[in-house]
């Protein structure tokens, strides 16, 4: 999940933009400037200043080694929200085509409870699976749709079960709790057709956060819980950021990363809500009685800490939770069908879901 984008909303930011325009533009590090040795300096308070020279892990597939070796500059012009959304739309169509070649399907665009959804039905879906459904909440930093196809098509294909991917309202136009409310509305609608133990809810990145938020909200509303949860690379709290967020970007070790600060993470999504709110930040919630949950992350994932922390919180609450971490790969690598590790991750997710649904 990317760091919050800087959105130039109107004249209130004009002075700041003018001042920034007068400052020197940071330039990408060149090969000549790149450090060629490790360094470490630790301040009295514990803050660490480091450089590391890290080779490509040789146990990754050749495709994954190439994937994490892509050259990404450590400085680049900021991307506007409008440009980001257009880029994500193009990526979504590309992803839809690529995954559908591996997992043939029929996709219906409709609404449930007034919320737009993609309904992905896998080809040759077994008759025994018609009374089951998977509910996907996509990633995209709460402000775009980066995964409604990449998350739903492979899981539908590998489980043989219909997936309803909800297209919730986005920030900053619709901050918390709008997206959670949309998820609750669709879940209530699914309960009219499916038994709760025939439903599984899952998501990646922002969608993983929303899956965890939804579970807490369902408990507060005393609604029946789904059979299981899939929480794939998540934050545990908007009030604090874990160690991995200070070390990695969305592309792992590639791209720009700014030193972390103590401000609220993603204020565009948080809005006026207290970042310690137990629905917004599930690490502060009473997690007892939640469904079994699979957590998936990767070693170079900016959200590895949040994922591991929330999984431990589930375990402390007595929830059947398990964590799978892939070595050397960045955030949400399973979006990419060209990687053998993506296929492996999708099968791990699918098999977990199948194990928690009635036969």
N, C-alpha and C positions, 0 to 999 in steps of 0.2 A: 504494500500500500504506500503510494508516494507521500512525501511530505506535503503539507498544505501548500496549494498553489497561491501565488500572489495575483490577485484579480484586481485590475484597475477599475474601480466601480464608477467613479465620476470625479467631479472637481475636487472632492475632499482629499484625494491623493495626488492632485496635480503638483503641489509644491514638492512632495517627496519624490515624485518621478522626475521633476526638473533638477532637483539636487542630485539624484542618482545619475542623471545624464551628464552631470559635470564631473563625476568621479571616473577614474581610470577603469576601463572594462577589464576584469580578470581574464587572462589568457590561459588556454589549456597548457598543462605541463608538457614539455617536449621530451624526446628520448634523452637528449643531452642533460636535461634538468632532473630526470627521474633518479631517485636514490638507488644505489647499487649495494647497500648494506643495511642491516637492521640497526635501528637506534631506539633507545628507550630513555625517557626522563620522567620521573614521578615527582609531582609537587607534594608539598607537605600535607595537603588535604587529600591526597590520593589520586587526583586527576593525572592521567598518564598521557604523555606525548610520545607517539611511536611512529616509526616507519617499519614496514615489513616487506621483504621480497619473497613472494609466495609462488611457487611453481604450480602448474596445473596438475590436479590429482590424477594419477595414472590409472586408477581403478574405475574412472568414468568411461562411458562409451566414447568412441571416436566422435560421434555426433555431439555429445555433451561437452567434450573437450573443446571442440570448435565453437560451440555456443558460448561458453564462458570466456573464450579468447577473443571475442569480438571487440574491436577497438572502440571505446566510448570515451570522449573527452571528459576531463574532470571539471571543466568549465564550459558552459554553453548559455546562450541567451535564454531567459525565462520563457516558458510556454504559457500563452493565455489559456483560460478555461475553454473558450470557444474553439481554439485550435486543438486542444487536448480532446475535446468531445468529438470533433471531426475525425481526428486520428483514430480514436477508439472505435468509431463507427466503421471506418475502413477496415481496421483490424478485425472487428467482429465478423464482417462478411467474409474476409479471408479465412478466419478460423472456422466459420460455419462450413465453408466449402471443403477445407482440409479434413476436418473431423468427420464430415458426412461421407467422405470416401472410405474411411475406415469403419464407420458405424452408420450404415444406411438407415434412413429414418423418414418420417413425415413430420413437418413442423406446422403447427397452426398458431397464428397470431390472433389472440382474442382478449377478453377481459374476464376476471373473476372478482366478484365483489367490487366492481368498478376499477380494479387494478389491472393494468396491461400485463399480459403474460405471453411467453412462448410455451406451447405444449408440444413436447418432443416425444413422439411415439416411435419406438424402435421397430424396424421391419421384423416380421415374423415373431412378434411378441407372444410368448406362450399364453394360452388361455388361463392358466393358473395364476398369472400375474395381473389379470385385469382388475382385480379387487385391491391392488396395491398402487401406491403412488409415491414418488420422491419429489420433494419441494426444494428447489434450488434458489438461493439468494446470492446474486452475482457480486463479484468484486468490482473495484474501480474507484477507490478512495472516496466513496460516498457521493462523488460528483460526476461520475461517468459510468458507462457500462463497458467494462473490459472483459467480461467473462460469461455472459449469459448463454453463449453458444459453446464456448470452450469447456464450461463446467457441466453443461447439461447433456450434450450430444454423446460424449464418450461414456458417461455414467449410464445413460439410457441404453446404449448399445451393450455395455458389458454386464449390466444387470438384467436386461430384457424387461425393464419396467418403465412405464411412462414417467416423464419428468415434467413438472410444471415450474418453469423459471419465471420468477416474478420480477417485473420491471418497476421497482419502487420509485417514489419521488426522490429527487436528488437534491443535495446541498450544492451551493449555498442558498438556493431559492427556498428549499424546504429542509431546514435543519432538524435535528433530533427533537421529537420522537416520530417525525412523519414516516420515515422508512419502516420503523418498527410497527407503527399502526397499520401500514399497508400489509406487512407480513402477517400480523394478527388477523386482518380481514380475510386474506386468502386462506390462511389456515382454518379459520372458522368455516369458510365456504367448503373446503375439502372435507371437513368433518361431517358435512351433510351427505356425502357420498361414500366416504371411506371410514373404516374403523380406525381409531387412533393408533392401534398397534400395527396397522397396515400402512402407516405414513412415516417417512423419515425426512428430516430437514437437514440441509447441509449448505455450505458456502465457502468461498475462498476470499481471503483478505478482508475487505470491507464486508463482504458477505459472510465471512466467518465470524466477524464481530457481531453482525446482525443476527446470525444464528444463535450465538451465545446470549445476546440481548433478548431475542424472542423467547428462548427457553425460560429465562428469569421472568419475563412478562407473563407467559402462560401460567407459571406457578402463582404469580400474584393474582391472576384472574381466575384461578382455580379451574382452568380448562384442562382436559385430559392431555397428557403428554404424548408426543410421538414415540415410536418404537426406539429410535436412536437419533443421534446427532453426528454430523460430520463437520468438524471445525478445523479448517485447513488454512493455517497461517493467520494468526489473529493477534490483536492487541488484547491485553488483559485490563488495561486502565487508560483513560485519557488524562489522568492526573500525573502520570509518571511514565517514563520510557525506559525500557530495559537496556542492558549492556549491548545487545546486538544492534540496536538502533543507532548507537554511536559508532559502530564499526562498518556497517554495510549499507548499500543503497538497494534499490530494486533490482539492480543488475549485479548484486553481490559486491565484489571489490571494484567494479567499474563505475564511472560517472562521478558526479559532484556529490560531496557530502559536507554539510556544515556542522560545526561543533554543536552538540545538543544544548538546549537551554531548559529552564525550569518552567516555561510558560505552558499553558494548556495545549495539548496536542490537537490539531485540526479544529480550530475555533469555528470554522465555517459549518462543520457538522455539529459540534457541541452546542453552538448558539448560547442561549442564556442558562443552560442547564448546569448544575453543579457537577464538575467532573468526577466527583465521588458518588454520584447517583448510582444505586446498585443495578439499575437496568442499563444505563449508559456504560458503566464500567463494571462488568459482572464479577470481577475479582472481589468486590465489596459486598456481593449479594450472598444470601443464604442459598447455597447450592445443593443442600440435602434433597434427595428425592428426584433429582434430574435423571434423564434417560442415559443409557450407556453412550459414550462419546469416543469417537476416533479423532485424534489430533494428528495433523501431518504438517511438517515444516522441512527446512533444509538448512545445512550448516552455514551457508552464506546468505541467509534470509534476514533482512532487517527486522522481521517480526518473530524470529526464533525465540527470543527471551519471553515475549508476551505469550507465545504458544505454550512454551514449557511451563511458565508460571501458572497459566490458567489450568493446564492439565494437572499440575500438582494440587491446585485448589480443589479441583473435582475429586481427586484422590483423598484429600483430607476430609472432604464431605461424605466419603463413602460411596462415591459414584464409580461405576465400572468405566474407567477411562484408560486409554492407551495412547502412546505417542510414538510416531514413526518419523525419523529424521534421516534425510538423504544427505550424504556427504558431498561437499564441494559445489552444490548447486544453489542458485539464487531464488529469490521470492517467486512463488507460483510457477515454477518451471513446468509443472504439469499442464499448462496451457498449450504447450508446443508439441504437436503430434509427431514431429520428426525425431524426437528424442526417445530412445528406448526406455529411459528412466521415467518419462511421462506415461508411457503405456503401462509400465510396472506400477507407478503410483495410482493410476486410474483403476487398475485391477485390484489393488489393495483396498481402495475406497469401496469399489463395487462389492468385493467379497465380504467386507465388513457389513455393508447394508444387507446383503442377502442372508448373512448369518443371524441378523436380528429381526427378520421378517418371518411370518408364518410360512411354512412350506406349502 
